[in-house]
Amino acid sequence: MKRLLVTGASGLVGGYLIQQADDLWEIHGTYHKHPVAFNNAEMHCVSMLNEQSIVQCVRSIKPEVIIHTAAWTDVNACERDPQLAYDINAEATAVIAREASRMGARMISLSSDMVFDGRKGLYVESDPVHPLNHYGITKLAGEKYVLDSVPSSVVARVALIYGKPLGEGNSFSERILQKIRKGDPVYLYTDQYRSPVWVADLSRALLELANHEFCGIIHLGGADRVDRYQFGLLLVKKEGFSPDCLYPVSMFDSQTAAERPQDVSFCIRQAQSILKTKLVGYREGINHMYRKFNRNDKKYLKSE
């Protein structure tokens, strides 16, 4: 059995990766503040701020493949504390990349659509990068560490993720629904565009890449370019809520700690050409996602 290490196993993507991984893997996962247990995996408590902790974990497991999902993804918080963001998103990634290189492991590292400035949209992998906020800067730095250090590496730039969490993680869709259930107003941009990706599809694609010969940068997003408000309208309709819960706003009328790019939608032609995994559009993804859900239902997680 090949050994797979998933960092950030208590998060949204990490949890799906471990649940979807088949029996051909010996699976290990890391968590920090939120302990999590899986029947098919061994968990390890690791701080991304502690180099010794990271090194000890990787060297004790000796994985053939590392899928690195652990990150600090709060864009505004990263802007307020850029050093902490860099330590987690860039420096910790560099440590893992160095260890992967040392033992000849394949590394798949998650990056972000936020490495682009949003002036173009439908970005391909070869487009110039120009992050507007510190989160994007730290993710881009992590990309460079991985690509420069690990010969058998993949940088998977990931779009806005939606889906039902299996554990402590959260998603764009769940944050909308949580606010509605609390009776809070939900303000969504009508003029900011992404390529939302269903977490079940994303994790399937990452696991396929774990056994793939592809190396380099790949964009993993859904098949559709859509603004946040239109996504929210379909979501609340599917869940039986009134669209009056949502308030359409312009991103240019909002003030946030971190500057946001307007259109970081992806062209996913490369992913569609090399992967068997289908990256569905948000309409199909929402229809699949919000049916009767069982976190232990392997058929659900692996179907479609």
Secondary structure, 3 states (H helix, E strand, C coil): CEEEEEECCCCHHHHHHHHHCCCCEEEEEEECCCCCCCCCEEEEECCCCCHHHHHHHHHHHCCCEEEECCCCCCHHHHHHCHHHHHHHHHHHHHHHHHHHHHHCCEEEEEEEHHHCCCCCCCECCCCCCCCCCHHHHHHHHHHHHHHHHCCCEEEEEECCEECCCCCCCCCHHHHHHHHHHHCCCEEEECCCEECCEEHHHHHHHHHHHHCCCCCEEEEECCCCCEEHHHHHHHHHHHHCCCHHHEEEECHHHCCCCCCCCCECCECCHHHHHHCCCCCCCHHHHHHHHCCCCCCCCHHHHHCC
